[in-house]
Every structure is written in C-alpha cells, then in structure tokens.
C-alpha cells in the first residue's frame, strides 16, 4: 500500500463510494462513502440488517465529532482519551444538513468510530463519512479471515484488503448521549 498509484486509485474508489472490506483495529469491516446511498442500501441487504438500525461511521477527526454531535465537556475529555481506538461512541446528532439521515437513528443518535489502523487512517484522510459495520450477516459472529466472507456480502464488494487473521473482539460501544457514560458492549 506504499505505491502512490495504488493509493490514488484507492482514494478515488473511497471518494466514489465503492464498497470495501477492510481491516480495522477490531474485526474486518465493510463500508463505503455514505454519499453513495445505493451502495449503503446494498450493504444493508447483503447483511440482512434492518434499515432502521443505522451503521456506525468512520469520521475524519475528533473535531468532526465535536462539530456534528452534542457532546458535553466531560465527554469531550473522555473521547479525547479514548480515540483513536477500538471503540464506537454513540452521541446525539446535531441538526445539520451534512449529516445524512441514513446514519441517524430514530432516537437522533449516531455511532462514530476513529479506529487505530493503517487502512482506516487512510479512509479518514479522504475526509468522507464512511459507514462501517462488521463483515457478517446480522446477528452472526464477525468473520476473522477474508475467505470466511458470506456469499451475499462477497458479491457486492468492489475491493477487499486482506490483513490475514483478525481475531479481535468487535468494538466496545459507549453511549454518551447523556453525561453518564453507559457501556453498551464491552
């Protein structure tokens, strides 16, 4: 991934909303630029996930989080200490036109991630909102190797980045919609 030509090709594919399977600091993820709504819907269908259960997003920066969500000063410090890392943070979304509705829950929340991984760092550098979810059918265990990807998911993927076996736990989830930190998944 050191070749500049390859980097440009991948950057263009990310910006154009191509569907990727990629390594994270937890498990393999699948996602695309949220602006490609057609591909976002393909991922919902392939995972057999209800459309009313929004995907988390990889965001460009902590600043993006603070500008686009309602977060208290106490929780800002918590986020500053936690990210980047293997965590998903649930926050109340601000009413802003650049937050696509498809990533906002019926409780007006979004799940944000800043994983600590070379490929997800590259995604963040493209400054897009990138949906992210584990590679698995809804309610099943995430895959640990590229060759375990379910057929319904494999057939919609444009690019797969193989990093060997990723035998980690899915991200820990913290709900910061209030000043009380709630652990949703540990």
Order of alpha helices (4+ residues) and beta strands (2+ residues): alpha-beta-beta-alpha-beta-alpha-beta-alpha-beta-beta-alpha-beta-alpha-beta-beta-beta
